[in-house]
């Protein structure tokens, strides 16, 4: 099953003490889980954020990864590379705009800049000041049109559905930002 062919993805976080782990699955339009596409792992409390995605949880074959350019920077830029180290794109958080509603920029070579923002301002404010575990909904747009969305679902474990509207976007870049929304959002 090819990652680039997917229009719907499901990401589930595994609960672990010293690392964040995520399973990336193909999904149906109604959110039902399909085949495992990738497995991600991030060490917590790292000085320079880095996440590697593998074909599965044996971690034998890397698929892609993302890494911060700087050490602990609230507006850091993260480079996304494929298994051979070739650039796939980058993303960064707009720290100033994110004070009220989280805002991210995503760039893919030859495609331009996508902007992702929380859909509901009231939920964004509640998440910041009262209950950080609330689900959220990010909409990413490019050229004024929907590109994809990432929705955090209710549940004991973090679970995200991704719906992709623009076929030009590299799915590896979408997976990287979706994992980053969980792994980096609270920082």
N, C-alpha and C positions, 0 to 999 in steps of 0.2 A: 504494500500500500504506500503510495507516494504522498509525502507531506504537502507538496504544492497543489495536489488535486483537491484538498479538503476545503470545504466552505463552512464547516462547523467543527469546533474543537471543544474538548472538555479537559480541564486541568483540575486534578485533585492533589491537595497537599497531604503528605504523610506526616504524622506526628512523631517527631524525634526530638531528643534533648539538645544535642550539640550541632545539629545541621537542619537546614530546611530542605526537604525533598518534595519533588513534584512529579506526578505522572501526567503525561500529555497523551490524550486519546483522541482518535477520530470520534465524531459524534453525528447523530442524526439531527435533522432540523428540530425535532422535539426535545433534544438534549440527551437521548439515550446513549450510553457509553459504547464505543466500538473498540477497534484494535489499538493497542499501545503503539504510539508513534515515537515517543521520546521520554527520557527520564532525566530530571534535573536535580542537581545538588548544590547547595550553597552553605558554606561554613558561616556560622553566626559569629558576630563580634570580630570580623576580619577588619584589618586596617584599610585594605583596599578591596572594595567589593568585587567579587568574581563569581560567576555561575557557569558551570559547564553542563551541557545537555548531551546525553548519550542515547544510543539506540534502545537500551534497557537498563535495568538496575544492576547488572553485572559490571557496568561501567568499563567495558572492554573497548567500545568503539564510540568516539566522540562524534556528535552531529554538528554542534555549534556551541558557542559560548559568548558571554558578554563580560566586559571588565571595565571598571571605572578608570578614567584617565588620571584622576587625582586621588589622593588619600583623603578620606573623610571630607567631602565637600557637598553642601546641601543642594547645590545646583550642578552637580558633576555631570559630565558627559560620559556615556557608556558606549564603547565600541562593540558591535556585534560582528563576529567572524565565523566562518564555516570551519569544518574539521581540519582543513589545510591551512587555516590562518588568513584566508582571503576575506576582505571586508564584505559584509552583507548590508550593513547600514549602521545607524547609531540612534540613540535616544538620549533625552535629557529632560529633567524636571525644571519647570519655570518656578523657582522658589518664591518669588514675589507674588505672582498670580495664584500660587498654590496655598497661600495663607488662608484664603477663604474657600477655594474650590480647586482641588489638585488639577494641575495642567501639565501635560507632557508633550514634547515634540519628538517626532519620529521621522528619520530621514532614510530614504533608500536611493542609492545612486541612480540617476536617470529618471526618477519619479518625482522628486521634490519633497516638501515638508508636509507631514500630517500633524494635526493638532488633536490631542485627546483631552477631554475634560469631563469631570463628573457631571452627570445629567441633572441631578437634583441638588440644588443649593442648600435646601433645608437639611437633607441627609448629610451633605458635606460638612455643614456647621456642627450638627449633632455628633458626627464622627470625631471632629477635632476637639470638641470641648466637653462632651458628656460620655458617650459610649463608643469607643473606637472599633468595636467588633461588628458594627452595623454593615449590612451588605451595601454594595455600591454598584453603579452602572456608569461605565466610561464609554463615550462615543468619540471615535476618531474620524476626522473629516480630512478630505484633500480636495482642493479646488472647489470648496463649498458643497461637496457631495459626501455622503456617508462612505467611509472606507471599511470600517469594522467596528464592532462593539465588544466590550469585555464586561461581563456581569458576574459579580460575586453573589453566590446563592446563600440562603439561610442554611444552617446546619452546624453540627458539632465540629466537623472538619471543614477547612476552607475548600470551596469548590467553585470553579469558574466556568462559564460557558462563553465561547467566542463565536460570533457570527460574522462572516466575512462577505462584504458586498462588492469589493473591488478586486477583481482577479489579477490585477497587475502587481499586487503586493506580495512580496516574498513571505511565505508562511513562517519561515524561520524567524524573521524579524517580528512578526506578530506574536509568535510563541515567546520570544525573548521579552518583549514588553509586557505580555500578560503575566509571566512569571515575576518580572520586576515589580509590577504593581503590588503583588503580595510581599515579595522579599524586601522591597525598598520603601514602600509607601509610608510606613510609620517612622521613617528617619528624618 
